[in-house]
Amino acid sequence: MSFLALFRGEPSTIWGERSTIWVNTRRFSRKLSEMSFLALFRVNQARFG
C-alpha cells in the first residue's frame, strides 16, 4: 500500500489506530521501567541490607 493511498484512505482510522498503539506502547514501557526499578531496588536491598 502506497503512502498516498493511506493518506487518501481513512486518515482518522489510521491515526486512531496509531494513537492507540502509541498509548499502549507508552503504558508498556512505563510498566517495564517500574518493574526494572523494583527489581534493582530489591537487588540493592538484598546486597546492602
PyMOL Python script that loads the backbone (N, CA, C, O; Angstrom):
from pymol import cmd

cmd.read_pdbstr("""\
ATOM      1  N   MET A   1       0.841  -1.188   0.000  1.00  0.00           N
ATOM      2  CA  MET A   1       0.000   0.000   0.000  1.00  0.00           C
ATOM      3  C   MET A   1       0.883   1.248   0.000  1.00  0.00           C
ATOM      4  O   MET A   1       1.797   1.383   0.813  1.00  0.00           O
ATOM      5  N   SER A   2       0.592   2.138  -0.915  1.00  0.00           N
ATOM      6  CA  SER A   2       1.417   3.336  -1.007  1.00  0.00           C
ATOM      7  C   SER A   2       0.994   4.362   0.031  1.00  0.00           C
ATOM      8  O   SER A   2      -0.096   4.289   0.598  1.00  0.00           O
ATOM      9  N   PHE A   3       1.881   5.316   0.265  1.00  0.00           N
ATOM     10  CA  PHE A   3       1.602   6.339   1.269  1.00  0.00           C
ATOM     11  C   PHE A   3       0.416   7.200   0.858  1.00  0.00           C
ATOM     12  O   PHE A   3      -0.404   7.577   1.696  1.00  0.00           O
ATOM     13  N   LEU A   4       0.324   7.511  -0.444  1.00  0.00           N
ATOM     14  CA  LEU A   4      -0.788   8.337  -0.918  1.00  0.00           C
ATOM     15  C   LEU A   4      -2.110   7.626  -0.719  1.00  0.00           C
ATOM     16  O   LEU A   4      -3.098   8.250  -0.332  1.00  0.00           O
ATOM     17  N   ALA A   5      -2.142   6.312  -0.981  1.00  0.00           N
ATOM     18  CA  ALA A   5      -3.376   5.551  -0.775  1.00  0.00           C
ATOM     19  C   ALA A   5      -3.758   5.585   0.698  1.00  0.00           C
ATOM     20  O   ALA A   5      -4.931   5.748   1.035  1.00  0.00           O
ATOM     21  N   LEU A   6      -2.771   5.432   1.576  1.00  0.00           N
ATOM     22  CA  LEU A   6      -3.031   5.513   3.011  1.00  0.00           C
ATOM     23  C   LEU A   6      -3.574   6.887   3.371  1.00  0.00           C
ATOM     24  O   LEU A   6      -4.537   7.015   4.127  1.00  0.00           O
ATOM     25  N   PHE A   7      -2.929   7.921   2.810  1.00  0.00           N
ATOM     26  CA  PHE A   7      -3.303   9.295   3.147  1.00  0.00           C
ATOM     27  C   PHE A   7      -4.705   9.611   2.653  1.00  0.00           C
ATOM     28  O   PHE A   7      -5.473  10.299   3.326  1.00  0.00           O
ATOM     29  N   ARG A   8      -5.039   9.090   1.442  1.00  0.00           N
ATOM     30  CA  ARG A   8      -6.349   9.374   0.872  1.00  0.00           C
ATOM     31  C   ARG A   8      -7.431   8.491   1.475  1.00  0.00           C
ATOM     32  O   ARG A   8      -8.616   8.816   1.414  1.00  0.00           O
ATOM     33  N   GLY A   9      -7.009   7.356   2.065  1.00  0.00           N
ATOM     34  CA  GLY A   9      -7.987   6.416   2.613  1.00  0.00           C
ATOM     35  C   GLY A   9      -8.717   6.980   3.811  1.00  0.00           C
ATOM     36  O   GLY A   9      -9.355   8.028   3.716  1.00  0.00           O
ATOM     37  N   GLU A  10      -8.628   6.291   4.939  1.00  0.00           N
ATOM     38  CA  GLU A  10      -9.315   6.752   6.147  1.00  0.00           C
ATOM     39  C   GLU A  10      -8.288   7.296   7.123  1.00  0.00           C
ATOM     40  O   GLU A  10      -7.784   6.549   7.962  1.00  0.00           O
ATOM     41  N   PRO A  11      -7.966   8.587   7.033  1.00  0.00           N
ATOM     42  CA  PRO A  11      -6.928   9.154   7.909  1.00  0.00           C
ATOM     43  C   PRO A  11      -7.308   9.046   9.376  1.00  0.00           C
ATOM     44  O   PRO A  11      -6.458   8.753  10.217  1.00  0.00           O
ATOM     45  N   SER A  12      -8.580   9.282   9.692  1.00  0.00           N
ATOM     46  CA  SER A  12      -8.992   9.243  11.097  1.00  0.00           C
ATOM     47  C   SER A  12      -8.799   7.840  11.667  1.00  0.00           C
ATOM     48  O   SER A  12      -8.340   7.680  12.798  1.00  0.00           O
ATOM     49  N   THR A  13      -9.155   6.818  10.870  1.00  0.00           N
ATOM     50  CA  THR A  13      -8.996   5.444  11.341  1.00  0.00           C
ATOM     51  C   THR A  13      -7.527   5.127  11.533  1.00  0.00           C
ATOM     52  O   THR A  13      -7.141   4.542  12.545  1.00  0.00           O
ATOM     53  N   ILE A  14      -6.700   5.512  10.561  1.00  0.00           N
ATOM     54  CA  ILE A  14      -5.268   5.226  10.642  1.00  0.00           C
ATOM     55  C   ILE A  14      -4.662   5.917  11.854  1.00  0.00           C
ATOM     56  O   ILE A  14      -3.920   5.301  12.619  1.00  0.00           O
ATOM     57  N   TRP A  15      -4.977   7.199  12.028  1.00  0.00           N
ATOM     58  CA  TRP A  15      -4.392   7.931  13.152  1.00  0.00           C
ATOM     59  C   TRP A  15      -4.944   7.421  14.469  1.00  0.00           C
ATOM     60  O   TRP A  15      -4.244   7.424  15.481  1.00  0.00           O
ATOM     61  N   GLY A  16      -6.212   6.978  14.463  1.00  0.00           N
ATOM     62  CA  GLY A  16      -6.779   6.408  15.677  1.00  0.00           C
ATOM     63  C   GLY A  16      -6.037   5.146  16.082  1.00  0.00           C
ATOM     64  O   GLY A  16      -5.698   4.965  17.252  1.00  0.00           O
ATOM     65  N   GLU A  17      -5.780   4.258  15.094  1.00  0.00           N
ATOM     66  CA  GLU A  17      -5.035   3.038  15.389  1.00  0.00           C
ATOM     67  C   GLU A  17      -3.636   3.377  15.861  1.00  0.00           C
ATOM     68  O   GLU A  17      -3.143   2.788  16.823  1.00  0.00           O
ATOM     69  N   ARG A  18      -2.995   4.318  15.193  1.00  0.00           N
ATOM     70  CA  ARG A  18      -1.618   4.675  15.562  1.00  0.00           C
ATOM     71  C   ARG A  18      -1.565   5.235  16.975  1.00  0.00           C
ATOM     72  O   ARG A  18      -0.665   4.894  17.743  1.00  0.00           O
ATOM     73  N   SER A  19      -2.518   6.092  17.325  1.00  0.00           N
ATOM     74  CA  SER A  19      -2.501   6.681  18.665  1.00  0.00           C
ATOM     75  C   SER A  19      -2.766   5.607  19.715  1.00  0.00           C
ATOM     76  O   SER A  19      -2.195   5.651  20.804  1.00  0.00           O
ATOM     77  N   THR A  20      -3.635   4.634  19.392  1.00  0.00           N
ATOM     78  CA  THR A  20      -3.895   3.541  20.332  1.00  0.00           C
ATOM     79  C   THR A  20      -2.626   2.743  20.557  1.00  0.00           C
ATOM     80  O   THR A  20      -2.279   2.426  21.695  1.00  0.00           O
ATOM     81  N   ILE A  21      -1.926   2.415  19.468  1.00  0.00           N
ATOM     82  CA  ILE A  21      -0.660   1.684  19.589  1.00  0.00           C
ATOM     83  C   ILE A  21       0.331   2.503  20.406  1.00  0.00           C
ATOM     84  O   ILE A  21       1.044   1.959  21.249  1.00  0.00           O
ATOM     85  N   TRP A  22       0.374   3.805  20.157  1.00  0.00           N
ATOM     86  CA  TRP A  22       1.311   4.690  20.870  1.00  0.00           C
ATOM     87  C   TRP A  22       1.014   4.682  22.363  1.00  0.00           C
ATOM     88  O   TRP A  22       1.931   4.590  23.179  1.00  0.00           O
ATOM     89  N   VAL A  23      -0.277   4.779  22.729  1.00  0.00           N
ATOM     90  CA  VAL A  23      -0.658   4.779  24.147  1.00  0.00           C
ATOM     91  C   VAL A  23      -0.288   3.451  24.788  1.00  0.00           C
ATOM     92  O   VAL A  23       0.259   3.424  25.891  1.00  0.00           O
ATOM     93  N   ASN A  24      -0.584   2.338  24.098  1.00  0.00           N
ATOM     94  CA  ASN A  24      -0.249   1.030  24.657  1.00  0.00           C
ATOM     95  C   ASN A  24       1.252   0.886  24.823  1.00  0.00           C
ATOM     96  O   ASN A  24       1.711   0.321  25.816  1.00  0.00           O
ATOM     97  N   THR A  25       2.036   1.395  23.855  1.00  0.00           N
ATOM     98  CA  THR A  25       3.492   1.304  23.956  1.00  0.00           C
ATOM     99  C   THR A  25       3.986   2.107  25.144  1.00  0.00           C
ATOM    100  O   THR A  25       4.868   1.660  25.878  1.00  0.00           O
ATOM    101  N   ARG A  26       3.417   3.297  25.338  1.00  0.00           N
ATOM    102  CA  ARG A  26       3.840   4.124  26.476  1.00  0.00           C
ATOM    103  C   ARG A  26       3.505   3.441  27.793  1.00  0.00           C
ATOM    104  O   ARG A  26       4.316   3.443  28.718  1.00  0.00           O
ATOM    105  N   ARG A  27       2.301   2.849  27.884  1.00  0.00           N
ATOM    106  CA  ARG A  27       1.925   2.146  29.111  1.00  0.00           C
ATOM    107  C   ARG A  27       2.868   0.988  29.367  1.00  0.00           C
ATOM    108  O   ARG A  27       3.323   0.785  30.493  1.00  0.00           O
ATOM    109  N   PHE A  28       3.165   0.220  28.311  1.00  0.00           N
ATOM    110  CA  PHE A  28       4.021  -0.949  28.467  1.00  0.00           C
ATOM    111  C   PHE A  28       5.415  -0.539  28.909  1.00  0.00           C
ATOM    112  O   PHE A  28       5.997  -1.166  29.794  1.00  0.00           O
ATOM    113  N   SER A  29       5.959   0.517  28.295  1.00  0.00           N
ATOM    114  CA  SER A  29       7.317   0.954  28.649  1.00  0.00           C
ATOM    115  C   SER A  29       7.343   1.486  30.077  1.00  0.00           C
ATOM    116  O   SER A  29       8.324   1.288  30.793  1.00  0.00           O
ATOM    117  N   ARG A  30       6.269   2.162  30.497  1.00  0.00           N
ATOM    118  CA  ARG A  30       6.219   2.670  31.864  1.00  0.00           C
ATOM    119  C   ARG A  30       6.188   1.512  32.853  1.00  0.00           C
ATOM    120  O   ARG A  30       6.896   1.527  33.859  1.00  0.00           O
ATOM    121  N   LYS A  31       5.357   0.500  32.560  1.00  0.00           N
ATOM    122  CA  LYS A  31       5.274  -0.662  33.444  1.00  0.00           C
ATOM    123  C   LYS A  31       6.612  -1.385  33.484  1.00  0.00           C
ATOM    124  O   LYS A  31       7.050  -1.838  34.542  1.00  0.00           O
ATOM    125  N   LEU A  32       7.263  -1.493  32.318  1.00  0.00           N
ATOM    126  CA  LEU A  32       8.555  -2.176  32.247  1.00  0.00           C
ATOM    127  C   LEU A  32       9.590  -1.438  33.080  1.00  0.00           C
ATOM    128  O   LEU A  32      10.369  -2.067  33.796  1.00  0.00           O
ATOM    129  N   SER A  33       9.611  -0.110  32.997  1.00  0.00           N
ATOM    130  CA  SER A  33      10.590   0.666  33.765  1.00  0.00           C
ATOM    131  C   SER A  33      10.309   0.546  35.255  1.00  0.00           C
ATOM    132  O   SER A  33      11.239   0.462  36.056  1.00  0.00           O
ATOM    133  N   GLU A  34       9.020   0.539  35.636  1.00  0.00           N
ATOM    134  CA  GLU A  34       8.683   0.364  37.053  1.00  0.00           C
ATOM    135  C   GLU A  34       9.155  -0.993  37.555  1.00  0.00           C
ATOM    136  O   GLU A  34       9.715  -1.091  38.647  1.00  0.00           O
ATOM    137  N   MET A  35       8.930  -2.047  36.761  1.00  0.00           N
ATOM    138  CA  MET A  35       9.338  -3.385  37.168  1.00  0.00           C
ATOM    139  C   MET A  35      10.845  -3.482  37.301  1.00  0.00           C
ATOM    140  O   MET A  35      11.350  -4.066  38.260  1.00  0.00           O
ATOM    141  N   SER A  36      11.569  -2.912  36.344  1.00  0.00           N
ATOM    142  CA  SER A  36      13.032  -2.973  36.412  1.00  0.00           C
ATOM    143  C   SER A  36      13.543  -2.167  37.601  1.00  0.00           C
ATOM    144  O   SER A  36      14.514  -2.566  38.245  1.00  0.00           O
ATOM    145  N   PHE A  37      12.904  -1.042  37.897  1.00  0.00           N
ATOM    146  CA  PHE A  37      13.307  -0.240  39.054  1.00  0.00           C
ATOM    147  C   PHE A  37      13.095  -1.024  40.347  1.00  0.00           C
ATOM    148  O   PHE A  37      13.957  -1.023  41.226  1.00  0.00           O
ATOM    149  N   LEU A  38      11.939  -1.698  40.462  1.00  0.00           N
ATOM    150  CA  LEU A  38      11.669  -2.502  41.655  1.00  0.00           C
ATOM    151  C   LEU A  38      12.675  -3.638  41.774  1.00  0.00           C
ATOM    152  O   LEU A  38      13.141  -3.941  42.872  1.00  0.00           O
ATOM    153  N   ALA A  39      13.016  -4.270  40.649  1.00  0.00           N
ATOM    154  CA  ALA A  39      13.986  -5.366  40.687  1.00  0.00           C
ATOM    155  C   ALA A  39      15.339  -4.851  41.153  1.00  0.00           C
ATOM    156  O   ALA A  39      15.980  -5.480  41.994  1.00  0.00           O
ATOM    157  N   LEU A  40      15.782  -3.718  40.620  1.00  0.00           N
ATOM    158  CA  LEU A  40      17.062  -3.141  41.045  1.00  0.00           C
ATOM    159  C   LEU A  40      17.013  -2.762  42.517  1.00  0.00           C
ATOM    160  O   LEU A  40      17.987  -2.955  43.245  1.00  0.00           O
ATOM    161  N   PHE A  41      15.883  -2.225  42.956  1.00  0.00           N
ATOM    162  CA  PHE A  41      15.730  -1.834  44.362  1.00  0.00           C
ATOM    163  C   PHE A  41      15.878  -3.050  45.276  1.00  0.00           C
ATOM    164  O   PHE A  41      16.556  -2.990  46.302  1.00  0.00           O
ATOM    165  N   ARG A  42      15.232  -4.160  44.887  1.00  0.00           N
ATOM    166  CA  ARG A  42      15.323  -5.385  45.692  1.00  0.00           C
ATOM    167  C   ARG A  42      16.742  -5.919  45.703  1.00  0.00           C
ATOM    168  O   ARG A  42      17.230  -6.360  46.744  1.00  0.00           O
ATOM    169  N   VAL A  43      17.406  -5.884  44.565  1.00  0.00           N
ATOM    170  CA  VAL A  43      18.788  -6.374  44.500  1.00  0.00           C
ATOM    171  C   VAL A  43      19.672  -5.541  45.415  1.00  0.00           C
ATOM    172  O   VAL A  43      20.500  -6.087  46.144  1.00  0.00           O
ATOM    173  N   ASN A  44      19.503  -4.227  45.382  1.00  0.00           N
ATOM    174  CA  ASN A  44      20.311  -3.356  46.238  1.00  0.00           C
ATOM    175  C   ASN A  44      20.011  -3.604  47.709  1.00  0.00           C
ATOM    176  O   ASN A  44      20.925  -3.622  48.534  1.00  0.00           O
ATOM    177  N   GLN A  45      18.741  -3.794  48.043  1.00  0.00           N
ATOM    178  CA  GLN A  45      18.388  -4.071  49.439  1.00  0.00           C
ATOM    179  C   GLN A  45      18.994  -5.390  49.894  1.00  0.00           C
ATOM    180  O   GLN A  45      19.504  -5.488  51.010  1.00  0.00           O
ATOM    181  N   ALA A  46      18.942  -6.400  49.040  1.00  0.00           N
ATOM    182  CA  ALA A  46      19.499  -7.704  49.408  1.00  0.00           C
ATOM    183  C   ALA A  46      21.009  -7.599  49.570  1.00  0.00           C
ATOM    184  O   ALA A  46      21.595  -8.274  50.417  1.00  0.00           O
ATOM    185  N   ARG A  47      21.640  -6.752  48.759  1.00  0.00           N
ATOM    186  CA  ARG A  47      23.096  -6.638  48.811  1.00  0.00           C
ATOM    187  C   ARG A  47      23.533  -5.856  50.043  1.00  0.00           C
ATOM    188  O   ARG A  47      24.473  -6.259  50.728  1.00  0.00           O
ATOM    189  N   PHE A  48      22.864  -4.742  50.334  1.00  0.00           N
ATOM    190  CA  PHE A  48      23.318  -3.860  51.415  1.00  0.00           C
ATOM    191  C   PHE A  48      22.521  -4.065  52.706  1.00  0.00           C
ATOM    192  O   PHE A  48      22.947  -3.611  53.768  1.00  0.00           O
ATOM    193  N   GLY A  49      21.356  -4.751  52.627  1.00  0.00           N
ATOM    194  CA  GLY A  49      20.534  -4.928  53.807  1.00  0.00           C
ATOM    195  C   GLY A  49      21.029  -6.105  54.618  1.00  0.00           C
ATOM    196  O   GLY A  49      20.459  -6.418  55.663  1.00  0.00           O
TER     197      GLY A  49
END
""", "prot")
cmd.dss("prot")
cmd.show_as("cartoon", "prot")
cmd.util.cbc("prot")
cmd.orient("prot")
